[in-house]
Amino acid sequence: TTDRQAAGHDYRLWTTLKVPQGFSLRRHCEYLQSRIGAEQYSAMPAKCLFVLGVGHLRRRTIEPGSKSGRPAEALSTGVVRLTQRQWAVLATLKREFTPDEIVRDLWTRRAEEAELPLAEFTATARELDSLQLMGRFSTFLEHVKPLSTGERVTRYNALFHWAVPPGREIEAGREIGRHDILTHAYWREGGPAFGNVNIMAVAHGMDKDLLLRHRQAIDKHLASIEMPVSYSNLFWGGRSEIKPSEVLPVAYENWCRSIGLDPELMTERD
């Protein structure tokens, strides 16, 4: 929802979508559109990342305007091609641990699963890490669903939009990405339907007014560095769910077959 009628307010469902290497994002979107009866869709691939993280609980006490002493790093979204061996190791690294797997020699069973000697398994994992493809090991928290105690991790999910001059997207994104409240910030092209916004950021919190003050603090910072903003907007996500992302090609092929789709029809081709 939005607090005012503005560009993009007709789009009622937002989601993060990934397809593996070699498969078509457009074809996947078209399939989803046909399944749910969507009138139209807009795909906005990230061209650059400035913030990508979690930490909802520790962000509750952050004051508006709190930011890093230096601009955020700009992270490329280029595609990295992997070998079959790297895919096999990545598949086993991604799988969640069961309680009985938390043992001293943590990776021995995973190496056996990948059908590799332990030394080769760990060397390949280090290769993936050197390619900056390894994320973090963490617990998995829902955004708004109550915990077993009845407590909520967060209540409001705010999606901020800014339109800055073409050519200044990375500069603006790095300045916006300074702010500690943000869990995500990226350069995405919204197009005319979204007022030509090109910088988007996400913040979560329990207090709507406090999130608005965070937004005002970011706007004030942009004004202080004389960053032109021709349009801005704020979307509120009242309901959000987190699903573990899956980008393994074999998993995608199996999913296609499970719903009666020929995987070949979903590949990138002319």
PETACOR-V885016 format. One record per residue. N is the residue number from 1. RES is the residue in three letters. SS is DSSP state (~ for helix, > for strand, _ for the rest). OMEGA is omega as a letter, one per 30 degrees, with the letter a starting at -180 (none if undefined). D_FIRST is the distance of its C-alpha to the first C-alpha in Angstrom with 1 decimal. Layout:
# PETACOR-V885016
N,RES,SS,OMEGA,D_FIRST + N,RES,SS,OMEGA,D_FIRST
This chain:
# PETACOR-V885016
1,THR,_,l,0.0 + 2,THR,>,l,3.8 + 3,ASP,_,l,6.9 + 4,ARG,_,l,8.8 + 5,GLN,_,a,9.4 + 6,ALA,_,a,10.4 + 7,ALA,_,l,11.8 + 8,GLY,_,a,10.0 + 9,HIS,_,l,7.0 + 10,ASP,_,l,9.2 + 11,TYR,_,a,9.0 + 12,ARG,_,a,7.3 + 13,LEU,_,l,9.6 + 14,TRP,_,l,10.8 + 15,THR,_,l,14.2 + 16,THR,_,a,17.3 + 17,LEU,_,l,20.3 + 18,LYS,_,l,23.9 + 19,VAL,_,a,27.1 + 20,PRO,_,l,30.6 + 21,GLN,_,l,33.0 + 22,GLY,_,l,34.5 + 23,PHE,>,a,31.6 + 24,SER,_,l,29.3 + 25,LEU,~,a,25.6 + 26,ARG,~,a,25.4 + 27,ARG,~,l,27.3 + 28,HIS,~,l,25.2 + 29,CYS,~,l,22.0 + 30,GLU,~,l,23.9 + 31,TYR,~,l,25.0 + 32,LEU,~,l,21.6 + 33,GLN,~,a,20.5 + 34,SER,~,a,23.6 + 35,ARG,~,a,23.1 + 36,ILE,~,l,19.6 + 37,GLY,_,l,19.9 + 38,ALA,_,l,17.3 + 39,GLU,_,l,17.8 + 40,GLN,_,l,17.5 + 41,TYR,_,l,16.6 + 42,SER,_,l,16.8 + 43,ALA,_,a,18.7 + 44,MET,_,a,18.6 + 45,PRO,_,l,21.5 + 46,ALA,_,l,22.0 + 47,LYS,_,l,24.9 + 48,CYS,>,l,25.5 + 49,LEU,>,l,24.4 + 50,PHE,>,l,24.7 + 51,VAL,>,l,23.3 + 52,LEU,>,a,23.2 + 53,GLY,_,l,23.6 + 54,VAL,_,l,22.8 + 55,GLY,_,a,23.9 + 56,HIS,_,a,21.1 + 57,LEU,_,a,23.8 + 58,ARG,~,a,25.8 + 59,ARG,~,a,22.9 + 60,ARG,~,a,22.4 + 61,THR,~,a,25.3 + 62,ILE,_,l,24.7 + 63,GLU,_,l,24.9 + 64,PRO,_,a,22.7 + 65,GLY,_,l,24.7 + 66,SER,_,a,26.5 + 67,LYS,>,l,27.3 + 68,SER,_,l,30.0 + 69,GLY,_,l,33.1 + 70,ARG,_,l,32.8 + 71,PRO,_,l,30.2 + 72,ALA,_,l,28.5 + 73,GLU,_,l,30.3 + 74,ALA,_,a,29.1 + 75,LEU,>,a,29.3 + 76,SER,>,l,30.1 + 77,THR,_,l,28.5 + 78,GLY,_,a,31.7 + 79,VAL,_,l,32.9 + 80,VAL,_,l,35.8 + 81,ARG,_,a,38.1 + 82,LEU,_,l,39.6 + 83,THR,_,l,42.8 + 84,GLN,~,l,43.3 + 85,ARG,~,l,44.6 + 86,GLN,~,l,41.5 + 87,TRP,~,a,39.2 + 88,ALA,~,l,41.3 + 89,VAL,~,l,41.1 + 90,LEU,~,a,37.4 + 91,ALA,~,a,36.9 + 92,THR,~,l,38.8 + 93,LEU,~,a,37.2 + 94,LYS,~,a,33.7 + 95,ARG,_,a,34.7 + 96,GLU,_,l,33.9 + 97,PHE,_,l,36.9 + 98,THR,_,a,38.4 + 99,PRO,~,a,40.1 + 100,ASP,~,l,43.6 + 101,GLU,~,a,42.8 + 102,ILE,_,a,42.5 + 103,VAL,_,a,46.2 + 104,ARG,_,l,48.3 + 105,ASP,_,a,48.5 + 106,LEU,_,a,44.8 + 107,TRP,_,a,44.9 + 108,THR,~,a,48.2 + 109,ARG,~,l,46.7 + 110,ARG,~,l,43.8 + 111,ALA,~,l,46.5 + 112,GLU,~,l,48.4 + 113,GLU,~,l,45.3 + 114,ALA,_,a,45.0 + 115,GLU,_,l,48.8 + 116,LEU,_,l,49.5 + 117,PRO,_,a,51.9 + 118,LEU,~,a,50.2 + 119,ALA,~,l,51.2 + 120,GLU,~,l,49.8 + 121,PHE,~,a,46.6 + 122,THR,~,l,46.1 + 123,ALA,~,l,47.2 + 124,THR,~,l,44.6 + 125,ALA,~,l,41.9 + 126,ARG,~,l,43.0 + 127,GLU,~,l,42.8 + 128,LEU,~,l,39.1 + 129,ASP,~,l,38.6 + 130,SER,~,l,40.5 + 131,LEU,_,a,38.2 + 132,GLN,_,l,35.2 + 133,LEU,_,a,33.8 + 134,MET,_,a,34.1 + 135,GLY,_,a,31.1 + 136,ARG,_,l,31.5 + 137,PHE,_,a,32.7 + 138,SER,_,l,30.4 + 139,THR,_,a,29.1 + 140,PHE,_,a,25.8 + 141,LEU,_,l,23.1 + 142,GLU,_,l,19.9 + 143,HIS,_,a,16.9 + 144,VAL,_,l,15.8 + 145,LYS,_,l,18.6 + 146,PRO,>,l,21.4 + 147,LEU,_,l,24.6 + 148,SER,_,l,27.9 + 149,THR,_,a,28.4 + 150,GLY,_,a,25.3 + 151,GLU,_,l,23.9 + 152,ARG,>,l,20.4 + 153,VAL,_,l,20.4 + 154,THR,_,a,17.0 + 155,ARG,_,a,14.2 + 156,TYR,>,l,11.3 + 157,ASN,>,a,10.6 + 158,ALA,>,l,9.9 + 159,LEU,>,a,10.1 + 160,PHE,>,l,12.2 + 161,HIS,>,l,13.4 + 162,TRP,>,l,16.8 + 163,ALA,>,l,19.2 + 164,VAL,_,a,22.8 + 165,PRO,_,l,26.0 + 166,PRO,_,a,27.2 + 167,GLY,_,a,29.7 + 168,ARG,_,a,28.2 + 169,GLU,~,a,25.4 + 170,ILE,~,l,27.4 + 171,GLU,~,a,28.5 + 172,ALA,~,a,25.0 + 173,GLY,~,l,23.7 + 174,ARG,~,l,26.7 + 175,GLU,~,l,26.2 + 176,ILE,~,a,22.5 + 177,GLY,_,l,23.6 + 178,ARG,_,a,26.1 + 179,HIS,>,a,23.6 + 180,ASP,_,a,24.1 + 181,ILE,_,a,20.7 + 182,LEU,>,l,19.3 + 183,THR,>,l,19.6 + 184,HIS,>,l,19.0 + 185,ALA,>,a,19.5 + 186,TYR,>,l,20.5 + 187,TRP,>,l,21.4 + 188,ARG,_,l,19.5 + 189,GLU,_,a,19.9 + 190,GLY,_,a,16.7 + 191,GLY,_,a,19.0 + 192,PRO,~,a,18.8 + 193,ALA,~,a,15.6 + 194,PHE,~,l,13.8 + 195,GLY,_,a,16.1 + 196,ASN,_,l,18.6 + 197,VAL,_,l,17.0 + 198,ASN,_,l,19.4 + 199,ILE,>,l,18.7 + 200,MET,>,l,15.8 + 201,ALA,>,a,15.8 + 202,VAL,>,l,14.4 + 203,ALA,>,a,15.1 + 204,HIS,>,l,15.0 + 205,GLY,>,l,16.1 + 206,MET,_,a,16.8 + 207,ASP,_,a,16.3 + 208,LYS,~,a,13.2 + 209,ASP,~,l,15.6 + 210,LEU,~,l,17.7 + 211,LEU,~,l,15.0 + 212,LEU,~,l,14.6 + 213,ARG,~,l,18.4 + 214,HIS,~,l,18.5 + 215,ARG,~,l,16.4 + 216,GLN,~,l,18.9 + 217,ALA,~,l,21.8 + 218,ILE,~,l,20.9 + 219,ASP,~,l,20.7 + 220,LYS,~,l,24.0 + 221,HIS,~,l,25.5 + 222,LEU,~,l,24.7 + 223,ALA,~,a,26.2 + 224,SER,~,l,29.2 + 225,ILE,_,l,30.1 + 226,GLU,_,l,29.6 + 227,MET,_,a,26.9 + 228,PRO,_,l,25.6 + 229,VAL,_,a,21.9 + 230,SER,_,a,21.3 + 231,TYR,>,l,17.5 + 232,SER,>,l,14.7 + 233,ASN,>,l,11.0 + 234,LEU,>,l,8.7 + 235,PHE,>,l,5.6 + 236,TRP,>,l,5.2 + 237,GLY,>,a,6.6 + 238,GLY,_,l,7.7 + 239,ARG,_,l,10.4 + 240,SER,_,l,12.4 + 241,GLU,_,l,16.0 + 242,ILE,_,l,18.7 + 243,LYS,_,l,21.4 + 244,PRO,_,a,24.6 + 245,SER,_,a,24.9 + 246,GLU,_,a,27.9 + 247,VAL,_,l,29.6 + 248,LEU,_,a,33.1 + 249,PRO,~,a,34.5 + 250,VAL,~,l,36.5 + 251,ALA,~,l,33.6 + 252,TYR,~,l,31.6 + 253,GLU,~,l,34.7 + 254,ASN,~,l,35.1 + 255,TRP,~,l,31.6 + 256,CYS,~,a,32.2 + 257,ARG,~,a,35.4 + 258,SER,~,l,33.9 + 259,ILE,_,l,31.7 + 260,GLY,_,l,34.5 + 261,LEU,_,l,33.5 + 262,ASP,_,a,36.3 + 263,PRO,~,a,35.2 + 264,GLU,~,l,37.2 + 265,LEU,~,a,34.9 + 266,MET,~,a,32.0 + 267,THR,>,l,34.0 + 268,GLU,_,l,33.7 + 269,ARG,_,a,36.3 + 270,ASP,_,none,37.0
